């Protein structure tokens, strides 16, 4: 174990990429009539950018770049929505912006790019962020019925690939994760999120969102405190079709709306800079980026990439799983965190302790920085040191990030 003096030296390293602040909107149901559905996604993202600067009394002209995540980059989310949001937020026109797509991990990748840029000396101050309005830019609307692969992909995968819901079914079946375990985990997600709300645990990360009717959205719309395993057990499977049932006759179809993350609207943003810049500006670094990993996996199972990504992260960091105080493993579907928990023999109490995406929503492009903020706040509140975040992604990739709290 590093000595106290050595640890203090690490904490003062001016080449560190540090997290100064993270904010997010509440989660709105991603369908017409949802709490955030009347707000243009560029305005949704602009709101968190404005609040991030206001909370830290930061001149936007000092920001070297804004890196945003968004998955469905069509319609209102097309044309580099991060740049549109930066302009909408009133930043100087000299501040650049870029939008990345690593599917569900888009803003986690944005944060990694931001931190790596700081470490490399390319940035002093950068914002990583993300947005998704699934009510206004529905999932898959950017595809428009087109095939995502041509003859070469068909040669490699002649039976064809599947959507993420079917991938979750295949994982649950292959690893023997039964329906009752999935529903119990989903209910736990809602219960933990409801407990976090009641304790005020989200207050430091949530910002109110003004609505066009002069109202304000101040709380997550997706949490259902009364959810129980018994109620979830009554729900029908979401992804079974006659064609898929013929292709996968061994599946008993366990994935339902209740043990999946809901369609969600939301935005989030993290202020990242060098430790030297934070010191110069008189800002307190809350955490530093310790290590990163990204991995690919079988694109049919698709969602298992969190396993090689986590192994790579642990190998690179030299930190053991039992030394990590909290894990944020995105709950796209309940089998994913349960598989991760089993594979790493990790402590269930440390997994998504404030609830996960099944309760808090999965606004695709925003989820990475949303999880980052929740993780930072959880570690600060509990006195933890290390936090791990990992997220499965469409197409068979995954990100993993290790942060360390600074005190």
N, C-alpha and C positions, 0 to 999 in steps of 0.2 A: 504493500500500500504506500502511496506517495506520502512523504512527510508534509506537515502543515506548511512549512516554508516553501516546499516545492509546489504545493497546491496554490498557495498565494501567488507564486510567480506565474503559474498558468493563468490564474484569474486576471493578472495584469498584462498579459501578452497583448500588445497593441495590434498584432496581426489577426487576432481572433475576429470571427464574424459573430456579432452579438445581436440578440433580440431585445429591442428596447420596449416594444409594445405590440399587442395584437388585438384587433377588434373585429366584431362581426355583427351582422344584422340578426334579428330573430329568424327562425326558420318558418317560412310560409308554405302552406300546402301548394304544390305545384300544379294547380289546375284552375280553371276559371272560377272566380269567387274566392280564391285563396287570399290570405291577408295581404300579400305583397303583389298580387297578380295585376294590379292596376298601375304598377310602377315599371317604367322602361328599365331594362337591365343595365344600361349605361348609367342611368340615374342611381340605381341601386348601388352599383360599385362606386360611383362618384361620392356617394354619401359616406361610405366607410373611409375613403381616401381623405375627405375633408376632416372627418372626426379624428383620424389618426394624427394628422398634422396639428389640429387644435389641441388635442390632449398633451402633445409634446412641445407645443409652442415652436414649431419648426417651419422655417421659411421654405416653401416648396421649390424655390429656385436652387436649393442645395441638393435636391434629389438627382442622382446621376441617371437613374433609370427606374421604370416601373414595369415589373414582369408579372403578367396576369395569366391565370388559367381559365379556360372556357372550353367546354366539350362540343356543344352544338353551335358551331360558328356559322350560322345561317340566319336569314331574316334580321331581326333586331340585334342579333349577336354576331353579325358578320362584320367584315371590314376592320379587323383589329380593334375589338371592343375595348381593350384596355386603353388604347390611345384615345378613343372616343370618351371614355370615362375620365381620363386625365384632363382633357380639354373641358369636359362638362363640370369638373371639380374646380375649374378656375386656375389650374396650374399654369405657369408661364409656358408659352408655346415652345420654348427651348427644351422642356423636359420630355425625353423620348419615352416610348412605351412599346411593349411587344406582348402578343398573346400566344401562349403555348398550349398544346393539346397532348397530354399523356393520359387521355381518358380520365378516369376517376381521380387519378393522382396528379392532375394538371397543376394545381396550385402548390402541392407538396413539391413537385418538380420546380415550380417557379421559385420557391423558397431555397431549394438546393442551388439552383442557378445563381440566385442572388448572393447567397453565402459564399459560394465558390468564387464568384466574381470579386467579392470583398477580399477573400484570402489571396487571390491572385494579384491584387492591387489594381484591378480594373474599375472598382467602385469604392467610394467612401461611404455613400449613403444610398440605399436602394429600398424600394418597397416591393414586396411580393404579395400578390393578392389573387382573388378569383371571384367569379360570378357565374351563376346559372339561374335563368328564369325558365323553369320547366313548364310553367303555365303559358308563357308567351313564345317560347322556342321549344316545342315539344321534342322529347327524346326521339332521335332518328329522323327528324325533319330535314336535317342537312343531307341525308342520304338520297331522299327523293325517289326511292324505289330502285336505285342503281345497284349493280353488283359491286361489292367492295374489292373484288379480286377478279383477275382474268384467267386465261388458260394456264398460266404457270402455277398460280395458287391451286387451281383445280387439279393439276397433275400431282402436286405434293399432297393435297388433302382431298382425294377423290370422293370421299363420303360427305364432304362439306363440313363447315364449322357450324356452331350453334350460338344462340344468344346467351347472355350472361345468366339468365334464369335457369336455362337448361344446364349450363355448366355447374351452377350451384346444386342442381338435382344430381348430376353425375358425381359430384364431390361427396354429397351426403350419402349416396348409395355406396360408393367405393370405400369410404372410411367408416361406414356403419353408424352414422349419426342419425338417430331415430327422430321421428316427428315430435315426440313428446319432449325430447331434449331441445329441439329447435324452438318450440313454442315456449318452453320454460325460460330459455335464454332471452327470447324476445320480450317476454313479460318483465324479466329482470331489468332489461334496458330501460323500459318505461318507468319502472319503480325507482331505479337509481336516478334517472333524470328528474323525476318528480321530487325526490328527496333533495337533489341539488338545487332545484328551483326554490323549494321551501326554505332552504338554509341560506339563500342569497349567493350561492356559489358561482353563478354566472354573471353577477352584476358587474364585475370588473371587465368583462369582455363584450357584453351586449350593449348595443347602442340603439336608441329609438329611431324608427323610420317614419318620417311624415308621410301621410297618404294624401291623394288628391282631394279628398273630402274634408281636409283640415283636421283629420284625426291623426293617430300615431300608433304604430305597432311596436309594442314594448316586450312581448313575450313570445316564446316559441309556440307555434300553433300545432306542431306535430306530436307533442307529448300527450299521451292518454294515461293519466294516473290510475284509472280503474282497470286497466288491462290485466287479464288473468290468463294463465295457461288454459283454463277450461273454456274461456271465451274464444281464444285463438284456435283451439282444437276443432271448433265448428266451421272454420273457414275452408273453402275449397281450394285446391291447387291452382296456381296462376298460369302455368306454362304448358300444361298438357294439351296436345292436339292429337287428332287421329294419326296424322302423318308421323309425328314425333313418337307416339306410342308404338307405332309399327317399327320405327327405326331403333328404339330403345325399349324392347319389351320387358327388360329386367327392372326398369324403374317403377317405383310405386308412388312417385310424385308427392313430395313432401313440402315443397316451397309454396307458400301462400302469401297474400298481401300482409298478413300479420307477422311473419318471420322474415320479411324483406324490408329494406329501407323504402320509405315513401317518396314519390315524386315531390321535389322540393324547390322552392325559390329561396335564394340567399346570396350574400356576398360577405367577404372577409378580407382583411389586409394585415400584414405584418411589417413593422418598421425594423429594418436590418441595417447594420452599419459596422464599420471597424470599431474596435475598442478605443482606438485613438480618437476617432471622430466623436464618439460618445463622450469621452473625457473632455474634449475641446468644447463641446456644446453644453456641458454640464448635465448630460442625460445619464440616467442610471441604467446600465445593462442588467436585464433580468435573467438572461440565460445566454449560453454560447452554443453554437453548433459544434458538436464533437466529431461526428462521423456520418458518412452517407453511403448508401448502396442502392443500386438499381439492378434488377435481374429480369430475364425472360423465362417463360415457362410454356408448357404445352398449351397451344391456343385453343384446343378443344375444351380442356378442363379450365383453362384461362385464368381462374381466380386463385390458383395455387402459388403464384409467383411470390407471395409474401413469405413463403418458406425459404427458398434460396436467397431472397433479398435479406431476410433477417439473419440467416447463417453468415452471409457475406459481411453484413454489418458487424456482427459480434466478432468475427475473425479480425476485421480491420481495426475495431476499437479496442480489443483486448478486455472488454467489459463482459462479465458473465451475466446470464439472464437473471440470476438471483441477486445481482447487485443493482438491478434496475427497479426503480420504485413505482413506476406507473407505465402501463402500456396502452397506447391508443391504436387499436387494430380496427380498421373501418368495418362497420357492420353493413356492408352492402347487402349481404344475406347472412342469416344466422350460422350456416355451416362454416363460414370463413373464419371468424374469430375462434369458434370451437375447435376447428382443425388446428389452427395456430397454437392454441392453448395446449392441446394434446401433444403436438409435435415437439414443443419446447418444454414440456412439463412445467409450465409457468403457474404462478399463483393466481387463481381466479379472482381473488379480492383486488388485485392490482390491474385487472383487465377492464378498461373502460369504466372506471369507478364512478363517473358522473353520467353514465348511460352513453349510448352510442347512436349511430345513424338510424337504427330502427326507431328510436324515439325522437332524436334530435334532427332527423332529416339528412338527406344526402343531396345537397345542391351541387351537382357533380364538380363543376369547375372551382367551386368555393371550398370544397370539403377539406382539402389539404391544409390550408391556412386556418380553417375553423378548428380542426383537430389540434393544430399547433398551439393555438391560443388556449384551448381547454386544457391541454397538457401542461403548459407553463403555469397556469393558475392552480391546477391541482397540485403540482410539485411545490409551489410556493406555500400553499395552504397547509400542506401536510409535512413540510420540512424535508421533502425528498430531494435527492441530488440528481439522479439520472432519469430521463424519460425516453421511451422508444415509441416511435410512430411508424406504422406501415399500412400500406393500402394496396389492395388488388386493383387491377386495371384491365379494361377491355383489350382483347388481342393477345393476352398472356404476358403482361409485364407487371412489375411492382416496384414501388419505392420503399425505402426504409431510411429513417433518420434517427440519430441519437442526439439528444440535447443534454446539457448540464446546467443546472441552476447556479447562478452566481450570487453570493451573499457578502 
